[in-house]
Structure formats: C-alpha cells, structure tokens
C-alpha cells in the first residue's frame, strides 16, 4: 500500500507539472520594443518617469551646464520647465522632477526649496505650478495623478517619518501601512493607489494597494 500511495503522489505531481506547463505554453508571448529617449541633442542625462495615454513622457534632464530641468516630451517636442525657487543641480534627487502626467496634460512632481530646504510637491499645467502641501508637514512630494486630478505622494512628519497621502479636491487623507514608512506612488481613474512601505523591523520592503 505504501508503494502504491507513493506512486500516486508521483503521478499527481507529474500531472500538475504537465497542466502548469501547458498553461504556460498557451499564454500569449509578449514582445517589447525598446527606444532610447533623449530630451534633446545636448542633454547629458535624461530620466523618464511617467507617460499618459497620448504618449507624452515626463521626467527630467540635465543640460550641458549641469543644470537639471523638468521635462515634458511630446514626440520630439520638448517643454523644459524650471522652478526658480528650487534646487537645480544636475543629477541630484533634490532637483526638480516630473513623475506622472494625466490625459489633460497635468503633471505631478517635486523638488527641494532652496530657502526652506524642504521637499515641495506640486502639479504643473499650462505654465502654472500649484503647490501640494500636506497640512503641518515638514516636506511633501507628489508622485501620481489621475484624470480626475487626484494626487498621491508622501510627506514628512516632525520626526522625519514618511507617510503616504491622497489629495482629492482640497481634502488630504493620510495613508499608512502598519510597520514602516509609507509612500504612495500612483493612482488610477478607479481610485486604486499603489503604496510602498519599508518594514522597520526587518528592513525589507512591502508593496501594497489601497482603494480610495
């Protein structure tokens, strides 16, 4: 009986493997085409972070003088954006960066203010910046925006801990994943939000999804 049971287990494992292999074989093969993106011919660095349904790409680039600029790239048309009260050292994470763009062309981004030395979140559209500042925070960063204009990102409290947030209209809501610092990266038109939290106890990272 023991031999028969072992044989059945082996046969069961083989059957599972065969089904799994068949399912993998039936899955459509994905193919990708990669294309280098350059802000312009003189840029020494180009960083891309977001793209909308029309194919407009946002990010930042560093020019030949080592100055970093916000970037909106529509095909070959470059819109270079600067925020005069923010740091602009090329290649610095504290310099201006655009991270997402919605269908209306509104961008979410952040930079570090040269006077306060704090992160400053914003949206940008039609040449105008609108500040995104979580109430009583010690620095705010905006990363994601959907077609409704809802914005997500993170902010720092007085102890230097980061919390995720979502802004709908004028209302800010804190988003925290238990056990660590939380960052909200993106939001879709259904209100689904992607979150990242580093686990303080283990040092590892946890990815999460919330729905607003």
C-alpha positions, 0 to 999 in steps of 0.5 A: 500500500505504501508503494502504491500511495507513493506512486500516486503522489508521483503521478499527481505531481507529474500531472500538475507539472504537465497542466502548469506547463501547458498553461504556460505554453498557451499564454500569449508571448509578449514582445517589447520594443525598446527606444532610447529617449533623449530630451534633446541633442545636448542633454547629458542625462535624461530620466523618464518617469511617467507617460499618459495615454497620448504618449507624452513622457515626463521626467527630467534632464540635465543640460550641458551646464549641469543644470537639471530641468523638468521635462515634458516630451511630446514626440520630439517636442520638448517643454523644459520647465524650471522652478526658480525657487528650487534646487537645480543641480544636475543629477541630484534627487533634490532637483526638480522632477516630473513623475506622472502626467494625466490625459489633460496634460497635468503633471505631478512632481517635486523638488527641494526649496532652496530657502526652506530646504524642504521637499515641495510637491506640486502639479504643473499645467499650462505654465502654472505650478500649484503647490501640494502641501500636506497640512503641518508637514515638514516636506511633501512630494507628489508622485501620481495623478489621475484624470480626475486630478487626484494626487498621491505622494508622501510627506514628512512628519516632525520626526522625519517619518514618511507617510503616504497621502491622497489629495482629492479636491482640497481634502488630504487623507493620510495613508499608512501601512502598519510597520514602516514608512509609507509612500504612495506612488500612483493612482488610477481613474478607479481610485486604486493607489499603489503604496510602498512601505519599508518594514522597520523591523526587518528592513525589507520592503512591502508593496501594497494597494489601497482603494480610495 
